[in-house]
Amino acid sequence: MTARAAMPSPALLTPAAPSRSHEAALAAIGAVGLAAALIAVGSHHEAWFDEAQAWLLARDSTLTDLLRERLHYEGSPGLWHAVLWLASHAGYPFAALWLISSAIAVSSAFLILRAAPFPVWLRFGIIGSYFFAYQYSVVARSYALDLLLVPLAACLFPQRATRPLPYAIVLGLLANTNAHSFLVAGTLCAETLLLGLRAGAWRQPAFLSSMVVFALCALSAILQAWPAPDVSFGAAGIHFDRADRLLSEAFVGGVPFGTLDVPVLVQRLAGLLILLPSLVLFHRAGTFSLVGALILSLMVFSAVQHANLWHSGFLFLVWIFGLWISWPTLNAGSRTLRRLVLASVASLVLLQDVQTAAAWIREVREPYSSGREAAALVRAARERDPAARVAAIGFKAFSIQPWFPHNVFANYVGGASNPAFYLWDRRQRFSPRVELDSFRAALAGGYDLIVLSTDLPPGLDLDAYKAAGSEEGYCVTANIPGHLIWKTDRVEDDGILLFERCRSAHDADG
């Protein structure tokens, strides 16, 4: 009796088993609560270049050109772009772009609350975690689709051998979302193929057709995303430190890139210790090899290709996937393992929820990007003088473009109305970097308004650009701040400085 009394409550380990209507109501309440929070926060979000670029690609392209040509310069398959193509061509406003990603996140939240094998408190903790409730939902990018497709894959995983087609369709969609998702989908499909070969399921028409479906989807993704020979970006060598940083940022990291001191090392060691019970669970459940392969493929890709902070969210999603498919083993495991796993999972999810709250507060209080406000000022200047010629310096200045029906930069594509998106093509003359020489060339070009991104190269500051502008008779008329938000901090300057002809100089010219 004493031993039984010491056992942890079953409610802490597994979902409660009330009526289906109760579960559906709970899921609906949680999804509505998340939707309300995302609306309150997302309405303050200012889209930055990456969000604007995908929208402009969709808006200014035919669907055929988008999928067959444009994406070769983006390095990504086009499921997200296709969604935006439908939205933009249906008249959906760019100002509400965040609602699309938020709606996908809310759909994912309902699925997790309704179908995940976790206890209720953990399901709510997951939907409030940083990547679910901010980075992949408020910030509208292709990663929003991963919030829905990865849990869908986990939900269908137990039936992947008996009902392979739905699983293959989800993996096929996942492969067409972005390059990281392609790796995840390919690894999961390889595991299913090995399972089918061992069990003899490869002889069954349903299994064979599901593999064909995925192969066609994967081929489509490759044909869309394969880099063009003249693309202007690519891998910058092998850097294992990128993979190390992503692993840290996925779980307990809360510091900016570029900082590698003792506190960060301690933080990473603590993260590994907290993750250890999950790794033991994966080993007991027989899922360690699969989860390990998923993590390894993502980390290798991050080491050999460009990687940024937000890509760490894929590691977090893989961890959730691993917990999902391994949880039945935990319920049947020892009391010690259950307690350790629950304590570690609770710690990680709680930390993520705290980071979500910090990001929400920053989003409401601080400007994420300067694009929307800068666009309003450029529009006002063009209304005062319809013949005003506008120049851009730096690719992040293109965040103002979605707020206009056509390209507004006279120093880009010869001032043609299209395209308004930035084409990553080595053949074009517009430099994506903020360079003092490019800025001086724009000053000498006699433009009426210059939109300068403040994401400056090392060794230069704004004073150098202000001095160069004043030499040519230009004055700073607006300094619009912006910083990308990352958890509890700010990263990547995304401000804009507007230069206009000084009134005295303009009057003298006239």
Long-range contacts (C-beta under 8 A, 24 or more apart in sequence): 7-335, 8-335, 8-338, 8-339, 8-342, 11-119, 11-120, 12-119, 12-121, 12-342, 13-119, 13-330, 13-331, 13-338, 13-342, 14-117, 14-119, 14-331, 15-116, 15-117, 15-118, 15-119, 15-120, 15-123, 16-119, 16-120, 23-114, 24-114, 26-113, 26-120, 27-110, 27-113, 27-114, 28-110, 30-109, 30-110, 30-113, 30-123, 30-124, 30-127, 31-106, 31-107, 31-109, 31-110, 31-113, 34-105, 34-106, 34-109, 34-127, 34-128, 34-133, 35-102, 35-106, 37-133, 37-360, 38-98, 38-102, 38-105, 38-106, 38-133, 38-137, 38-138, 39-99, 39-102, 40-364, 41-134, 41-138, 41-360, 41-363, 41-364, 42-98, 42-99, 42-102, 42-137, 42-138, 44-363, 44-364, 45-98, 45-138, 45-139, 45-363, 45-368, 46-367, 46-368, 46-369, 46-370, 46-371, 46-372, 46-373, 46-482, 47-94, 47-97, 47-98, 47-140, 47-368, 47-369, 47-371, 47-372, 47-399, 47-402, 48-368, 48-369, 48-371, 48-396, 48-399, 48-482, 48-484, 48-494, 49-369, 49-371, 49-395, 49-396, 49-398, 49-399, 49-422, 49-494, 50-141, 51-97, 51-139, 51-140, 51-141, 52-94, 52-371, 52-398, 52-399, 52-401, 52-402, 53-398, 53-421, 53-422, 54-80, 54-81, 54-84, 54-141, 54-142, 55-84, 55-88, 55-94, 55-97, 55-402, 56-398, 56-401, 56-402, 56-419, 56-420, 56-421, 57-81, 57-84, 57-421, 58-82, 58-84, 58-85, 58-87, 58-88, 58-89, 59-84, 59-85, 59-88, 59-89, 59-94, 59-402, 59-420, 60-418, 60-419, 60-420, 60-421, 61-85, 61-419, 67-224, 68-224, 70-421, 71-224, 71-225, 72-224, 72-225, 72-226, 72-227, 72-228, 72-231, 73-227, 73-228, 73-231, 73-423, 73-424, 73-425, 74-225, 74-424, 75-179, 75-225, 75-227, 75-231, 75-233, 76-142, 76-178, 76-179, 76-224, 76-225, 77-175, 77-176, 77-177, 77-178, 77-179, 77-182, 77-220, 77-221, 77-222, 77-224, 77-225, 78-176, 78-224, 78-225, 79-142, 79-145, 79-173, 79-176, 79-177, 80-141, 80-142, 80-144, 80-145, 80-177, 80-178, 81-142, 83-145, 94-402, 94-403, 95-372, 97-140, 98-138, 98-139, 98-140, 100-140, 100-144, 101-136, 101-137, 101-138, 101-139, 101-140, 101-141, 101-144, 102-137, 102-138, 102-140, 102-144, 104-137, 104-144, 104-145, 104-147, 104-148, 105-132, 105-133, 105-136, 105-137, 105-144, 105-147, 105-148, 107-148, 108-132, 108-147, 108-148, 108-151, 111-148, 111-151, 111-152, 111-155, 112-151, 115-151, 115-155, 116-151, 116-154, 116-155, 116-324, 117-324, 117-327, 117-328, 118-323, 118-324, 118-327, 121-346, 122-345, 122-346, 122-349, 125-346, 125-349, 125-350, 125-352, 125-353, 126-320, 126-349, 128-352, 128-353, 128-356, 129-316, 129-349, 129-352, 129-353, 129-356, 130-313, 130-316, 130-352, 130-353, 130-355, 130-356, 130-359, 130-487, 131-313, 131-316, 131-317, 131-352, 133-356, 133-360, 134-356, 134-359, 134-360, 134-363, 135-310, 135-313, 135-359, 135-486, 136-310, 136-313, 138-363, 139-310, 139-368, 141-310, 142-177, 142-178, 142-181, 143-177, 143-178, 143-310, 143-313, 143-314, 145-173, 145-174, 145-177, 145-181, 146-174, 146-177, 146-178, 146-180, 146-181, 146-313, 146-314, 146-317, 147-317, 149-173, 149-174, 149-177, 149-181, 150-174, 150-184, 150-317, 150-318, 150-320, 150-321, 151-320, 151-321, 151-324, 153-188, 153-321, 154-320, 154-321, 154-324, 154-325, 155-324, 157-324, 157-325, 158-325, 160-192, 160-195, 161-192, 161-195, 161-196, 161-199, 161-201, 161-207, 163-206, 164-192, 164-196, 164-201, 164-206, 164-207, 164-210, 164-211, 165-206, 165-209, 165-210, 165-213, 167-192, 167-210, 168-192, 168-210, 168-211, 168-213, 168-214, 169-213, 171-214, 171-217, 172-213, 172-214, 172-216, 172-217, 172-218, 173-217, 175-214, 175-217, 175-218, 175-221, 176-217, 176-220, 176-221, 176-224, 179-225, 179-301, 179-305, 180-298, 180-301, 180-311, 180-314, 181-314, 182-218, 182-221, 182-225, 183-294, 183-297, 183-298, 183-301, 184-294, 184-297, 184-298, 184-314, 184-317, 184-318, 185-214, 185-218, 186-218, 186-297, 187-290, 187-293, 187-294, 187-297, 188-290, 188-294, 189-214, 189-218, 191-290, 191-293, 228-425, 230-425, 230-426, 230-427, 231-424, 231-425, 231-426, 232-424, 232-425, 232-426, 232-432, 233-306, 233-424, 235-304, 235-305, 235-306, 236-306, 238-303, 238-304, 239-303, 240-303, 242-302, 242-303, 242-307, 243-299, 243-300, 243-302, 243-303, 243-307, 244-268, 245-309, 245-312, 246-298, 246-299, 246-302, 246-307, 246-309, 246-311, 246-312, 246-315, 247-271, 247-295, 247-299, 247-312, 247-315, 248-312, 249-309, 249-312, 250-312, 250-313, 250-314, 250-315, 250-316, 250-319, 251-275, 251-315, 251-316, 251-319, 251-348, 251-351, 252-348, 252-351, 253-312, 253-487, 254-355, 254-487, 254-488, 254-489, 255-489, 256-486, 256-489, 256-491, 257-309, 257-491, 274-344, 274-347, 274-348, 275-319, 275-344, 275-348, 276-344, 277-337, 277-340, 277-341, 277-343, 277-344, 277-345, 278-319, 278-322, 278-323, 278-341, 278-344, 278-345, 280-337, 280-340, 280-341, 281-323, 281-326, 281-329, 281-330, 281-333, 281-337, 281-341, 282-322, 282-326, 284-326, 284-329, 284-333, 284-337, 285-325, 285-326, 285-328, 285-329, 285-330, 286-329, 287-322, 287-325, 287-326, 290-322, 291-318, 291-319, 291-321, 291-322, 294-318, 294-321, 294-322, 309-486, 309-491, 310-486, 316-352, 355-487, 355-488, 358-487, 358-488, 359-485, 359-486, 359-487, 359-488, 362-485, 362-490, 363-485, 366-483, 366-485, 366-490, 367-480, 367-481, 367-482, 367-483, 368-482, 368-483, 368-484, 368-485, 368-494, 369-399, 369-482, 369-484, 369-494, 370-399, 370-480, 370-481, 370-482, 370-494, 370-495, 370-496, 371-399, 371-400, 371-402, 371-403, 371-482, 371-494, 371-496, 372-400, 372-403, 373-480, 374-399, 374-400, 374-451, 374-478, 374-480, 374-496, 374-498, 375-400, 375-403, 375-404, 376-403, 377-477, 377-478, 377-480, 377-498, 378-404, 378-408, 378-449, 378-451, 378-498, 379-403, 379-404, 381-448, 381-449, 381-500, 382-408, 385-448, 388-448, 388-449, 389-415, 389-446, 389-447, 389-448, 389-449, 390-447, 390-448, 390-449, 390-450, 390-451, 391-442, 391-445, 391-447, 391-449, 391-450, 391-451, 392-430, 392-450, 392-451, 392-453, 393-434, 393-435, 393-438, 393-439, 393-442, 393-450, 393-451, 393-452, 393-453, 394-432, 394-433, 394-434, 394-452, 394-453, 394-455, 395-422, 395-432, 395-433, 395-453, 396-453, 396-455, 396-494, 396-496, 397-451, 397-452, 397-453, 397-496, 398-422, 399-494, 399-496, 400-451, 400-496, 409-451, 410-447, 411-442, 411-445, 411-447, 433-457, 436-460, 436-464, 436-465, 436-468, 439-465, 439-468, 439-469, 440-468, 440-472, 443-468, 443-469, 443-471, 443-472, 443-474, 443-499, 444-472, 448-500, 448-501, 449-498, 449-499, 449-500, 450-474, 450-498, 450-499, 450-500, 451-496, 451-498, 452-496, 452-497, 452-498, 452-499, 453-494, 453-495, 453-496, 454-479, 454-493, 454-494, 454-495, 454-496, 454-497, 455-492, 455-493, 455-494, 455-495, 456-493, 462-497, 465-497, 466-497, 469-499, 473-501, 473-502, 473-505, 473-506, 474-499, 474-500, 474-501, 474-502, 474-505, 475-499, 475-500, 475-501, 475-502, 475-503
